[in-house]
Amino acid sequence: PIVSELYPSAYFNKMEAQFWLDKFYDSHLSALKFSQFFPAHEYAQYALTRVGELLDIMGADQSKSVGAYLETHFRYGDSPKTIMARLHLLSTRMNSMKSEELEQTLEKMDELALKSELKNIDQFKVAMISDGFARRKEYLRAIDILSKFYQLNPTRQDAKQVTNRISKNINDELKLLSDAGQYKELFKMYRQYSDSWLKTYSRIDTDYFLGLSYESAGDFSHALEKFKKVLADLKSIKGTIAEKEIYVNQYLPSFDSLYLKFAKNSFEDLIFQDAYQYLEKIQKPLTLTEKEQVDRVQLASQLYEKKGDTITAIRYLNDLTNLWNGDHSLLLPIQFKLAEMQIQQNDLNSAVATYEKCRQIILNQDQMPNMSDVTKLMNSYSKLLIEQGKQNEAISFLNDVLQRHGNKYKLNQERYILGNLYFEKGEIRKAELTWDGIKDDAIWEKLSKEKLKQASWDVDYKKHLKRIPAMSKLGE
């Protein structure tokens, strides 16, 4: 140990060897030791830059890698050997830049690359620029920049640095389209690159995105095929050296999440026995996302309902609503279904209690609730109350929701229902005021006007009858 501290190569070469062997944590330690023991060495700037790069590779918080690059520039100034660190810094800052500042930054990165002594610095600069656009989620522009560079320089020894980034940006764009529900565009992009980059640099998550797209399109059998391929590929890498790197760099589901996908698509494809068996394979349901946990219980309930075991189906839904500690807005589909099943079982008091829970969730949300949830609650709950002869409770409920959300959504049907309740009670003026809120809906406007016209005719007719002496006495 004492002698090794006298020889910089003992740490620098070890750091680089570990880096090329993908032993990133060990390489990071060696880079730190080199920077600590030999801060004045001519390669110290490169070692400290490598510290930041290794933090990025290992998935550390970006602030830590940025700290290493800043430290490099702070310690060693505008030396040509700090240009890599400065390019890294400019790349990370591109995310928040406006158009004018972005163009100036791109020019600055070109200038820095021309000053560097390093071989292939032009390729490194292109990589940093593409990474900057990727952080801005402008993946198509990143792909274009990298593709043009590769076409001009296809024989570079380390061209894989470029081609890997192209493949990653394509899949990043697929992920972006998937998250936005733009599956038509996702298929289009996949077809564009399926015989080129996606074929040469195949990734497991590509099939996962395709599975999600088929699922969204209602093609459940093809979705199952893609998800099963993903499962086979994940099993093939389990326990290998590449496993951790693949999970870090790709958008991959857990095994339990995949089994849930199998179950959902099997159910939709009417293969109920398979759906039940796949649900049974889920080992750690609490590690699923909150949305997936809700989907799992909802699916289990539907399967039991298909079997005719309504009691067990209701129990599944009840248990989740009673034990849930997550985002309560996710429970709304579960509770709507639970209320429907309680009504089918003629357990009307329980259904009322369930709808009251839905009411509290919708009215107490920090964010604006979905319009579909609001209309579902207003129509279903008011219908139940009216059928039970609880018109006053229905009026109070509908009024409450309209006061809170009536200005945000066009709740025309719901306004008509409330106005009709007033109308049937003989409170014509309140009905008229309620129906005045119906906007841009010819059907409900027409129905309400016909009701008011009929009420006006009835009033005039009664007045006419009272003018006839015989009828007046009969009325007395």
Number of C-alpha atoms within 10 A of each C-alpha: 5 6 7 10 14 11 13 18 12 14 23 23 15 16 27 19 13 17 19 10 10 15 14 20 16 14 25 24 15 23 27 18 19 26 23 12 15 19 16 11 13 10 15 24 26 19 26 26 27 24 25 26 19 21 20 16 15 14 11 12 10 12 13 14 25 22 14 20 26 20 17 26 22 11 12 15 15 13 11 17 22 24 28 25 25 22 24 25 20 19 23 22 16 22 17 12 12 9 10 8 12 18 13 10 19 16 11 13 22 15 11 20 21 14 13 17 11 14 8 13 17 17 20 18 22 20 22 21 26 26 22 24 22 24 17 16 16 17 24 17 15 25 23 13 18 23 17 10 17 18 9 9 13 14 9 13 9 11 14 12 14 24 19 13 19 26 20 21 24 21 23 21 20 24 18 15 19 20 12 9 14 14 21 13 14 21 18 11 16 19 12 12 14 15 10 12 17 19 11 12 12 13 19 20 23 22 18 23 26 22 25 23 24 21 21 16 12 14 16 23 16 17 25 23 16 22 25 19 15 23 18 12 14 19 13 11 13 11 10 10 10 11 14 13 13 16 15 12 13 15 16 18 18 13 18 19 20 20 23 25 26 25 28 26 25 21 19 16 15 12 13 20 12 16 24 19 13 19 21 13 14 18 11 10 17 10 12 18 12 18 12 18 19 21 19 21 20 21 22 22 24 21 20 18 16 12 11 11 13 19 14 15 23 20 13 20 24 17 11 17 19 8 8 15 9 11 11 16 16 17 22 22 15 20 22 21 18 25 26 17 20 20 16 12 13 11 13 18 12 14 24 18 12 22 24 16 18 25 20 11 18 22 17 12 12 8 9 11 15 11 14 9 16 20 18 14 21 24 14 14 24 25 16 19 18 15 10 10 11 13 20 14 13 21 19 12 18 21 16 14 19 19 10 10 17 16 10 11 12 18 20 21 18 24 25 22 23 25 26 23 20 20 19 11 12 12 13 19 13 16 24 19 12 21 25 15 17 19 12 10 11 9 10 19 18 11 14 23 14 12 16 18 12 12 15 12 12 12 11 11 11 13 12 12 14 15 10 11 10 10 13 14 9 10 10 6
